[in-house]
Amino acid sequence: MLAQELDTYESWDLESTLPLRSHLYSLNAIGMATPDVESLTSYIARLAQAHQVTVATLIRYKLAPLFLWKAQTPNLSEAATPESAFLTWYRQPLLLQEDAARYWLDKTERVEQVIEILEQLTLQQELRYLTLIPWHQFFSLQGLFRTQQLWCPACYQEWRDSESIVYEPLLWAFELVEVCPRHQRYLQTWCLYCHSPQPFLKLKAKLGFCSECGAWLGRWVQPLPQPRPKAEKWDWYLWVAQAIGQLLAATSLSDKIQTFHYSQSTQSRRKLQLKVFLKQCYRLKSFL
């Protein structure tokens, strides 16, 4: 065969490198830089669902080992006995399965370590914006979160009908938020089928389903009519939900805010509680 009759193919650039591959699926956070940004616990639950495992399994076999490795002291392997090392490895997944909102959304060293691990495993950045960590330098977040998860059944049902991703917005975690600003209805506090409250971190149940009976938490059962509050009280409920949503939407801009340094005299002052700040703004109507 003559050389002129051979097919000619384009050459390959063998020096180019493949992009980095993440250990876990590199899921994008939902609603970043919007009032509907999802919470960190919601992201962990979606990550577990993407790998078809429970949240408890994801924590035990992926998060807990790295969490322990980052938290250990340099001489742990020398000082620890086999019994104490085994006990530590046993307790660590249990520690990371705490279902309180404050455990996962507040400013603590533990939360920052979990975020660092998630970013390492997924190659996603800025997951701290799924918490209130960026605002902790300005506000006291004490008593800000609920002890249980509230939700909007209309949001769940709307996402399900449109085949959108079901998740839990960070807005629902605030104790001050009583209503859904989009549908202007009260958030649900318990399963309408088994009357069970919902934890913030569901170790086995999928997002949008009851952690006890597995029932769908959307608008498949209509709740009993609730009495309408006084106009002034309802105005406060709606305003505070919208105001906190605006605060969450601005969280992704906190890199610019973090470049601002307080003076020493300002740092020594007591931080303003977010509840107090919102009430003052409501009086002045400065948010809207």
MONOR-V575982 format. One record per residue. N is the residue number from 1. RES is the residue in one small letter. SS is DSSP state (a for helix, b for strand, c for the rest). PHI is phi in whole degrees, -180 to 180 (NA if undefined). OMEGA is omega in radians with two decimals (NA if undefined). Layout:
N,RES,SS,PHI,OMEGA ; N,RES,SS,PHI,OMEGA
//
This chain:
1,m,c,NA,-3.14 ; 2,l,c,-74,-3.13 ; 3,a,a,-64,-3.13 ; 4,q,a,-68,-3.09 ; 5,e,a,-91,-3.14 ; 6,l,c,-78,3.08 ; 7,d,c,-74,3.13 ; 8,t,c,-109,-3.13 ; 9,y,c,-113,3.11 ; 10,e,c,-69,-3.11 ; 11,s,c,-79,3.12 ; 12,w,c,-100,3.07 ; 13,d,c,-89,-3.07 ; 14,l,c,-77,-3.14 ; 15,e,c,-85,3.13 ; 16,s,c,-71,-3.09 ; 17,t,c,-100,3.09 ; 18,l,c,-73,3.09 ; 19,p,c,-65,-3.14 ; 20,l,c,-63,3.10 ; 21,r,c,-110,-3.14 ; 22,s,c,-85,3.12 ; 23,h,c,-70,3.03 ; 24,l,c,-111,3.13 ; 25,y,c,-56,-3.11 ; 26,s,c,-87,-3.12 ; 27,l,c,-73,3.04 ; 28,n,c,-84,3.07 ; 29,a,c,-69,-3.10 ; 30,i,c,-89,2.99 ; 31,g,c,71,3.14 ; 32,m,c,-58,3.14 ; 33,a,c,66,3.06 ; 34,t,c,-133,3.08 ; 35,p,c,-63,-3.09 ; 36,d,c,-99,-3.13 ; 37,v,c,-59,-3.10 ; 38,e,b,-80,3.13 ; 39,s,c,-88,3.14 ; 40,l,a,-64,3.12 ; 41,t,a,-65,3.08 ; 42,s,a,-65,3.13 ; 43,y,a,-64,3.12 ; 44,i,a,-63,3.13 ; 45,a,a,-65,3.12 ; 46,r,a,-67,3.11 ; 47,l,a,-65,3.10 ; 48,a,a,-66,3.12 ; 49,q,a,-63,3.14 ; 50,a,a,-64,3.12 ; 51,h,c,-97,3.09 ; 52,q,c,58,3.04 ; 53,v,c,-132,3.07 ; 54,t,c,-80,3.09 ; 55,v,a,-63,3.12 ; 56,a,a,-61,3.12 ; 57,t,a,-67,3.12 ; 58,l,a,-61,3.14 ; 59,i,a,-67,-3.05 ; 60,r,a,-66,-2.98 ; 61,y,a,-103,-3.12 ; 62,k,a,-121,-3.08 ; 63,l,a,-85,-3.04 ; 64,a,a,-61,3.13 ; 65,p,a,-60,3.12 ; 66,l,a,-71,3.11 ; 67,f,a,-63,3.13 ; 68,l,a,-66,-3.13 ; 69,w,a,-64,3.13 ; 70,k,a,-74,-3.07 ; 71,a,a,-90,-3.05 ; 72,q,c,-74,3.07 ; 73,t,c,-81,-3.10 ; 74,p,c,-58,-3.07 ; 75,n,c,-102,-3.10 ; 76,l,a,-61,-3.07 ; 77,s,a,-65,-3.12 ; 78,e,a,-86,-3.01 ; 79,a,a,-88,-3.03 ; 80,a,c,-79,3.02 ; 81,t,c,-84,3.10 ; 82,p,a,-56,-3.12 ; 83,e,a,-67,-3.12 ; 84,s,a,-69,3.10 ; 85,a,a,-65,3.11 ; 86,f,a,-64,-3.14 ; 87,l,a,-65,3.12 ; 88,t,a,-66,3.12 ; 89,w,a,-66,3.13 ; 90,y,a,-77,-3.06 ; 91,r,a,-79,-3.03 ; 92,q,a,-59,3.08 ; 93,p,a,-61,3.12 ; 94,l,a,-66,3.11 ; 95,l,a,-63,-3.11 ; 96,l,c,-83,3.09 ; 97,q,c,-103,3.04 ; 98,e,c,-60,-3.03 ; 99,d,c,-102,3.12 ; 100,a,c,-80,-3.12 ; 101,a,a,-64,-3.10 ; 102,r,a,-63,3.14 ; 103,y,a,-63,-3.01 ; 104,w,a,-105,-2.98 ; 105,l,a,-113,-3.08 ; 106,d,c,-87,-3.14 ; 107,k,c,-87,3.05 ; 108,t,c,-141,3.12 ; 109,e,a,-64,-3.14 ; 110,r,a,-63,-3.13 ; 111,v,a,-63,3.14 ; 112,e,a,-63,3.11 ; 113,q,a,-68,3.11 ; 114,v,a,-64,3.12 ; 115,i,a,-62,3.12 ; 116,e,a,-61,3.13 ; 117,i,a,-67,3.13 ; 118,l,a,-62,3.11 ; 119,e,a,-66,3.10 ; 120,q,a,-69,-3.09 ; 121,l,a,-79,-3.07 ; 122,t,a,-107,-3.05 ; 123,l,c,60,3.02 ; 124,q,c,-92,-3.14 ; 125,q,c,-113,3.03 ; 126,e,c,67,3.08 ; 127,l,a,-71,3.08 ; 128,r,a,-65,3.11 ; 129,y,a,-73,3.04 ; 130,l,a,-90,3.09 ; 131,t,c,-130,3.08 ; 132,l,c,-104,-3.13 ; 133,i,a,-55,-3.10 ; 134,p,a,-63,-3.09 ; 135,w,a,-97,-3.03 ; 136,h,c,-69,-3.13 ; 137,q,c,-74,-3.11 ; 138,f,c,-107,-3.04 ; 139,f,b,-124,2.94 ; 140,s,b,-87,-3.06 ; 141,l,c,-100,-3.09 ; 142,q,c,-64,3.11 ; 143,g,c,66,-3.05 ; 144,l,c,-91,-3.01 ; 145,f,b,-105,3.06 ; 146,r,c,-77,3.06 ; 147,t,c,-90,3.14 ; 148,q,c,-136,-3.11 ; 149,q,b,-87,2.97 ; 150,l,c,-105,-3.10 ; 151,w,b,-154,3.08 ; 152,c,c,-103,3.13 ; 153,p,a,-60,-3.14 ; 154,a,a,-66,3.10 ; 155,c,a,-64,3.12 ; 156,y,a,-56,-3.08 ; 157,q,a,-67,3.12 ; 158,e,a,-65,3.12 ; 159,w,a,-67,-3.13 ; 160,r,a,-68,-3.12 ; 161,d,a,-65,-3.13 ; 162,s,c,-90,-3.13 ; 163,e,c,58,3.05 ; 164,s,c,-90,3.14 ; 165,i,c,-72,3.07 ; 166,v,c,-87,-3.12 ; 167,y,c,-151,3.14 ; 168,e,c,-120,3.10 ; 169,p,b,-64,3.10 ; 170,l,a,-62,-3.12 ; 171,l,a,-58,-3.09 ; 172,w,a,-69,-3.08 ; 173,a,a,-82,-3.05 ; 174,f,b,-78,3.12 ; 175,e,c,-65,-3.12 ; 176,l,c,-75,-3.07 ; 177,v,c,-87,-3.13 ; 178,e,c,-108,-3.03 ; 179,v,b,-129,3.01 ; 180,c,b,-87,-3.10 ; 181,p,c,-67,-3.13 ; 182,r,c,-79,-3.10 ; 183,h,c,-99,3.10 ; 184,q,c,52,3.08 ; 185,r,b,-141,-3.14 ; 186,y,b,-64,3.00 ; 187,l,c,-73,-3.13 ; 188,q,b,-82,-3.07 ; 189,t,c,-111,-3.14 ; 190,w,c,-151,3.11 ; 191,c,c,-65,-3.11 ; 192,l,c,-75,-3.14 ; 193,y,c,-97,-3.11 ; 194,c,c,-111,3.09 ; 195,h,c,63,3.12 ; 196,s,c,-94,3.00 ; 197,p,c,-72,-3.07 ; 198,q,b,-115,3.08 ; 199,p,c,-77,3.11 ; 200,f,c,-73,3.12 ; 201,l,c,-114,3.14 ; 202,k,c,-89,-3.02 ; 203,l,c,-75,-3.08 ; 204,k,c,-129,-3.07 ; 205,a,c,-76,3.08 ; 206,k,c,-80,3.10 ; 207,l,c,-62,3.14 ; 208,g,c,92,-3.13 ; 209,f,b,-122,-3.11 ; 210,c,c,-65,-3.13 ; 211,s,c,-75,-3.11 ; 212,e,c,-101,-3.05 ; 213,c,c,-106,3.12 ; 214,g,c,80,-3.13 ; 215,a,c,-73,3.08 ; 216,w,b,-69,-3.06 ; 217,l,c,-94,3.12 ; 218,g,c,-80,-3.00 ; 219,r,c,-86,3.11 ; 220,w,c,-94,3.01 ; 221,v,c,-129,-3.13 ; 222,q,c,-80,3.10 ; 223,p,c,-72,3.07 ; 224,l,c,-65,3.13 ; 225,p,c,-59,3.12 ; 226,q,c,-104,-3.13 ; 227,p,c,-65,3.12 ; 228,r,c,-73,3.13 ; 229,p,c,-70,3.08 ; 230,k,c,-60,-3.05 ; 231,a,a,-56,-3.12 ; 232,e,a,-66,-3.13 ; 233,k,a,-69,3.11 ; 234,w,a,-64,3.10 ; 235,d,a,-62,3.10 ; 236,w,a,-67,3.12 ; 237,y,a,-57,-3.09 ; 238,l,a,-69,-3.11 ; 239,w,a,-65,-3.07 ; 240,v,a,-67,3.08 ; 241,a,a,-66,3.12 ; 242,q,a,-70,-3.12 ; 243,a,a,-67,3.11 ; 244,i,a,-65,3.06 ; 245,g,a,-61,3.09 ; 246,q,a,-66,3.10 ; 247,l,a,-65,3.12 ; 248,l,a,-66,3.13 ; 249,a,a,-65,-3.12 ; 250,a,c,-88,-3.09 ; 251,t,a,-62,-3.12 ; 252,s,a,-67,3.08 ; 253,l,a,-92,-3.04 ; 254,s,a,-70,3.06 ; 255,d,a,-61,3.08 ; 256,k,a,-71,3.13 ; 257,i,a,-67,-3.09 ; 258,q,a,-69,3.10 ; 259,t,c,-77,3.11 ; 260,f,c,-82,-3.11 ; 261,h,c,-112,3.07 ; 262,y,c,-71,2.98 ; 263,s,c,-74,-3.10 ; 264,q,a,-63,3.13 ; 265,s,a,-68,3.13 ; 266,t,a,-72,-3.13 ; 267,q,a,-65,-3.10 ; 268,s,c,-76,3.13 ; 269,r,c,-75,3.12 ; 270,r,c,-74,-3.12 ; 271,k,c,-68,3.11 ; 272,l,b,-76,3.08 ; 273,q,b,-72,-3.10 ; 274,l,a,-62,3.11 ; 275,k,a,-60,-3.13 ; 276,v,a,-65,3.13 ; 277,f,a,-60,-3.13 ; 278,l,a,-67,3.12 ; 279,k,a,-65,3.09 ; 280,q,a,-66,3.11 ; 281,c,a,-66,3.13 ; 282,y,a,-64,3.11 ; 283,r,a,-65,-3.10 ; 284,l,a,-88,-3.09 ; 285,k,c,55,-3.06 ; 286,s,c,-85,-3.14 ; 287,f,c,-81,-3.02 ; 288,l,c,-111,NA
//
